[in-house]
Amino acid sequence: MKISMLALCGVGAIASSASADFLGWTSNVRSVSGGYLVNVFAVTDNSSDVILNVFGGTPGTANAGFILTNSPGGFLQGAGTQSVFAPSGSQSWTTLDSFLTVGGGFNTTSNAWLGNGGTVGDPPWSVSGPDGPANSFNTPSDPDAGFTNPNTSTIPATAGWFLIGTSSPARSLASLTNRTVSSGAAAASGTFGMMVAQLYVAELDATRIIDWKMGATLKRTDGSTSSGTFQMVIPAPGALALLGIGGLAARRRRA
């Protein structure tokens, strides 16, 4: 897998500017058994905003998205119903698992960010299954049927996900104590957000990274929307300081 020179520098980058409320992405990194849990949040300046979707864009265009890692084993999955990228029910960020979500909310009692079981994958997740086309976003491997999900540790290029149902509004990001990299200064200082991903990886440092470039659409209370595409590169906590660039560094890069 090709990792850009930007990844080796471990800095976030804006791929394109967003309008109005959507400020970009911010990441929170926790050291856990077997590696690291990286949680990605869509950041907004309005606590009443809700998120509609995360999108990878159109293949071949400047803003086509991707989510890549060169960590050994790729994005690690849990067992059983957690063996795919769809969140299992109201699965929270306390599980050792990779999942993608829209509109999951926050449990104030346990201080846990939640996934939303109504999240589904966009058409790029379509694969050939045992009974015809299947959505690899939420279809586990079935050895008895001769089906192996090709996306248990990889995310298809330009793939996205959206919500069937009602999304929870943005919540305070004050509970995030390990915000490591953001896509830009606005996202780094943003105070409200919605979790869109948990990525479980074995290694994360100055060279083992997650390269994230995705877009999102947020909806305001008046029905209008704001969207944009942003990029950031996520190393482990402390890796930025070791590289001599420290803190929530961000650098603008032309798309």
C-alpha positions, 0 to 999 in steps of 0.5 A, a space after each residue: 500500500 502506498 503511504 504518502 510523504 505527508 504520512 511520514 511527517 504525521 501531520 493533518 491536512 485540509 483536502 478541501 475547505 468546507 462551508 458553514 458548520 462542518 469544520 473537519 475531522 479530529 481524532 482521539 487515540 487510546 493505548 489498549 490491549 493489542 494496540 491502539 483504538 483511534 476514534 474519528 469525529 466530525 467537528 462542528 460549531 453548532 451543537 444542534 447539527 446532526 450528521 447524515 453521512 460520511 462519503 468517499 467521493 467519486 473515483 478518479 476525482 480530486 476529492 475521492 476519499 480513502 482510509 488507509 493504514 500500514 499497521 500490520 493486519 490492517 484494521 482489526 475486528 472483533 469476533 462474531 457480530 463485530 467481525 464487520 465494519 457495521 456497528 453491532 447495535 449500540 456498540 460503544 468505543 469500549 470494545 476492541 473492534 473496528 467499526 464505522 458509524 453515523 449518529 451514535 451519540 454519547 452515554 453520559 453515565 459511562 462516558 462512552 461514545 456509541 455506535 448506531 446499528 442503523 448505519 449502512 454502507 454505500 454501494 462501493 461495499 457491494 461484493 459477490 456473496 453466496 446468494 448474489 450481491 452482498 454488502 460487505 459492510 455488514 455481511 460476516 464471512 460464512 465458511 459453510 456457504 463458501 463466502 469470505 468477506 473481502 473487507 474485514 480488514 480493508 475499507 474499499 476505496 471511495 466507500 462511504 456509510 450513512 444512517 437509516 433512522 434518526 441521528 443524534 445531535 452533536 455532543 461536547 468533545 470535552 470528554 476526549 482527553 487524547 485528541 492527537 491530530 485534526 484536519 486543520 486548526 478549526 477542527 482542532 479547536 472545535 468543541 462539538 462533534 459526532 463519532 464516525 469511526 473506531 479503528 483498532 490497529 496493532 501499531 501506530 507511531 511515526 511510520 505506522 499510520 492511518 491516512 484518512 481523507 473523507 467527506 461528510 454532510 451535516 444537517 442544521 435544524 432549518 433543514 439546510 446542510 453543510 459538507 466538505 472533504 478533509 484529510 489527516 494522518 494519525 500517528 500514536 500519541 507522542 509521535 508528533 512530539 518525537 518528530 519535533 512538530 508537537 501538538 495538534 499540528 496542521 498543514 494545508 495541502 493542495 488537493 
